[in-house]
């Protein structure tokens, strides 16, 4: 953060960190779902196919990676919006 953080009131700092914490929790929930829950459910997902592959296999081999990359970009975009809202953007 830049020196402009000093100009924020305590209420603004609390709101900023609340929004930042919420974004991080959402990103961690998405990560948990696609790294723990989806592999756990792979046998049930394998009863369906996607692009000719069993869905559970596809989600573990490629789908989860796609979701992880999209989550990183989404989190960065959303955090930039929060930073700009509070005057902490670049």
C-alpha positions as CSV (number, residue, x, y, z in Angstrom):
1,X,0.0,0.0,0.0
2,X,1.1,3.5,-0.6
3,X,1.4,6.4,1.8
4,X,-2.2,7.5,1.1
5,X,-3.2,4.7,3.5
6,X,-2.3,7.1,6.3
7,X,-5.1,9.4,5.2
8,X,-7.8,6.8,5.7
9,X,-10.0,7.0,8.8
10,X,-10.3,4.0,11.0
11,X,-13.8,3.3,9.6
12,X,-12.4,3.4,6.0
13,X,-9.5,1.1,7.0
14,X,-12.0,-1.4,8.6
15,X,-14.2,-1.3,5.5
16,X,-11.2,-1.8,3.2
17,X,-9.9,-4.8,5.1
18,X,-13.4,-6.2,5.4
19,X,-13.8,-6.1,1.6
20,X,-10.2,-7.5,1.1
21,X,-10.9,-10.3,3.6
22,X,-14.2,-11.2,1.8
23,X,-12.5,-11.4,-1.6
24,X,-9.8,-13.6,-0.1
25,X,-12.3,-15.9,1.6
26,X,-14.2,-16.3,-1.7
27,X,-11.0,-17.2,-3.5
28,X,-10.1,-19.7,-0.9
29,X,-13.6,-21.3,-1.0
30,X,-13.3,-21.7,-4.8
31,X,-9.8,-23.2,-4.4
32,X,-11.1,-25.6,-1.7
33,X,-14.0,-26.7,-3.9
34,X,-11.9,-27.4,-7.0
35,X,-8.9,-28.9,-5.1
36,X,-10.7,-31.0,-2.5
37,X,-14.4,-31.4,-3.3
38,X,-14.2,-32.1,-7.0
39,X,-11.5,-34.8,-6.8
40,X,-13.5,-36.3,-3.9
41,X,-16.5,-36.5,-6.2
42,X,-14.6,-37.7,-9.3
43,X,-16.0,-41.2,-9.3
44,X,-19.6,-39.8,-9.4
45,X,-18.6,-37.2,-12.0
46,X,-17.0,-39.9,-14.2
47,X,-20.5,-41.1,-15.0
48,X,-20.8,-38.1,-17.3
49,X,-18.5,-37.1,-20.2
50,X,-17.1,-33.7,-21.4
51,X,-15.3,-33.5,-24.7
52,X,-15.1,-37.3,-24.8
53,X,-13.4,-37.6,-21.4
54,X,-15.0,-38.7,-18.1
55,X,-16.0,-35.4,-16.4
56,X,-14.2,-36.2,-13.1
57,X,-10.9,-36.9,-15.0
58,X,-11.3,-33.7,-17.1
59,X,-12.1,-31.5,-14.0
60,X,-9.0,-32.8,-12.2
61,X,-6.6,-32.8,-15.2
62,X,-7.7,-29.5,-16.8
63,X,-10.9,-28.0,-15.4
64,X,-9.5,-27.2,-12.0
65,X,-6.4,-25.5,-13.5
66,X,-8.6,-23.3,-15.7
67,X,-10.7,-22.4,-12.6
68,X,-7.6,-21.6,-10.6
69,X,-6.2,-19.3,-13.3
70,X,-9.5,-17.5,-13.7
71,X,-9.8,-17.2,-9.9
72,X,-6.4,-15.4,-9.8
73,X,-7.4,-13.0,-12.5
74,X,-10.8,-12.3,-10.9
75,X,-9.3,-11.8,-7.5
76,X,-6.7,-9.4,-8.9
77,X,-9.4,-7.4,-10.8
78,X,-11.7,-7.3,-7.8
79,X,-8.9,-6.2,-5.4
80,X,-7.9,-3.4,-7.9
81,X,-11.5,-2.2,-7.8
82,X,-11.4,-2.2,-4.0
83,X,-8.1,-0.4,-3.9
84,X,-9.4,2.3,-6.3
85,X,-12.5,2.7,-4.3
86,X,-10.4,3.7,-1.3
87,X,-7.9,5.7,-3.2
88,X,-5.1,3.1,-2.8
89,X,-4.8,2.1,-6.4
90,X,-1.7,2.9,-8.5
